[in-house]
Amino acid sequence: MSDAPSTAPAPKPEQDTRTPQEKWEHRWQKGRTAWDRGSINPALNQWLAADAIPGPRVLIPGAGTGYEAVELARRGYDVTAIDFAPTAVARLRQQLKTAGVDAVVVEDDFFRWQPEQPVDAIYEQTSLCALEPTQWPAYEQRLHQWLRPGGALLALFMQTEQPGGPPYHCALEQMHALFPESRWRWPPVHP
Ligand SMILES: C[S@@+](CC[C@H](N)C(=O)[O-])C[C@H]1O[C@@H](n2cnc3c(N)ncnc32)[C@H](O)[C@@H]1O
């Protein structure tokens, strides 16, 4: 004789009720920051060499430690960096201080923050992929709104090739649909 299979429903995994801001802050505090390369992304140097930043005002959403913010500020750009994790913001402020350069560092949620005026360029690095894909259309709207006409979005779309996230896989076909040619001019040569 064997036990009859239980008909009781399986217990639900405990719901994580933390806000996104609390989750990101927790990652920063626990050092779960695998995305943080400890230095600027080489792509920034390529964009700088190609003179791809069409003006002084650069916005970095979800800036994290903000190596690129420091580098751009060092080169004389008028940088605004925004992140809602207090630990990331404190690190970025410390980095700027150590480098002896200035940038505007905003501790806020970029879904509710607005710059005083549109910017010339946005540096997007592992910020989109950090968001739930359901938030991507709203984020695209924000990016479009933040940029002046003719401004440049310098975007590095994370390719994880894995289900789930964050980071979420930013398949290029999906990026083309999210940033349609009707609103964005893609560079003539891209992967
Ligand atoms: C994966 S990290 C990337 C950090 C940095 N861009 C880099 O490449 O090293 C994503 C960052 O976005 C921030 N973030 C996520 N959602 C945000 C939001 N709605 N408003 C402001 N910051 C946000 C997180 O706190 C985190 O620091």
The ligand as an ORCA input file, in Angstrom:
! r2SCAN-3c Opt
* xyz 0 1
  C      22.633     46.966    -13.938
  S      22.900     48.468    -13.079
  C      23.870     49.366    -14.276
  C      24.720     50.463    -13.685
  C      25.603     51.198    -14.704
  N      24.828     51.733    -15.807
  C      26.660     50.270    -15.236
  O      26.595     49.882    -16.415
  O      27.592     49.936    -14.482
  C      21.312     49.258    -13.234
  C      21.216     50.518    -12.395
  O      19.981     51.169    -12.690
  C      19.422     51.648    -11.480
  N      17.966     51.754    -11.717
  C      17.116     50.755    -12.054
  N      15.868     51.241    -12.206
  C      15.948     52.570    -11.969
  C      14.980     53.627    -11.957
  N      13.685     53.390    -12.236
  N      15.386     54.882    -11.664
  C      16.697     55.132    -11.371
  N      17.655     54.170    -11.367
  C      17.291     52.911    -11.659
  C      19.823     50.633    -10.421
  O      19.818     51.186     -9.127
  C      21.224     50.254    -10.903
  O      22.218     51.033    -10.274
*
